[in-house]
Amino acid sequence: MFNILTLSLIFKRLMNKPVIGITLDEEEEQTYSKYPWYAARKNYSESIEIAGGISIFLPNNVKAINQYLNFIDGLLVTGGDFDIDPQMYGQERKPTLRIKNGRTNFEFKITKKAIQKKIPVLGICGGQQLINVVLGGTLLQHIPDVIDSDIKHEQPNPRNEPSHFVHIKKNTILFNFVKCSKMFVNSAHHQAVDKLGKNLIVSAVSEDGVIEAIESTRSNYCLGVQWHPEFLIDNKDINVIKSLITSAKKKIDK
Ligand SMILES: [Mn+2]
């Protein structure tokens, strides 16, 4: 008899496509529905598909984390219009922050467990910040309060356009995949990584010194980027998404 795990393994091998679990935003504002709803921009899953993966969305159900991790080969932690509660990194919260405890609790737990299980993790924007907090790092609660910069990290132009350059450090996993030292990216964040979490290094910075990408120095793939490569603006953005797919594939082939 085949159980569901065996079947999903056979399916993955036949398709030769890794299954990527994508985290969802949750909202109670009565816009899409009068009742609480989940949402994600289509380009998260579309870019995964272009890069050669299969996407599934993961509801914020903490009790299902072990089962989710049994059938996904890679995890994509998405961003959103909210902030992680600074209490999670030992700071008092600025009153202007917008937090979503249910979502953060789920993302914190699934990301922590995925890293422990050596499941490849890519964090985008808020997802990058989450990786840093999971590994014990801290965040700048509001960039303009701390860094005097000409760069507007919350870009006023549309999000499908670039707004600033990032410089990618050589000898990093990110560099190995994008194979260039400069990208022109979008920027939709008011927070940034401050003190790095355990075993993390900086893999990219913007011209004002804001941390724009981090990665784990441990053998498993764990990468965070502060911009949104799923918009496929810079011609190397697809390589960022492919880095997750390639790492997830390696895990299947093991
Ligand atoms: Mn930025």
Residues whose N, C-alpha, C, O or C-beta is under 5 A from the ligand:
A	BS01	MN	H153 N186 S187
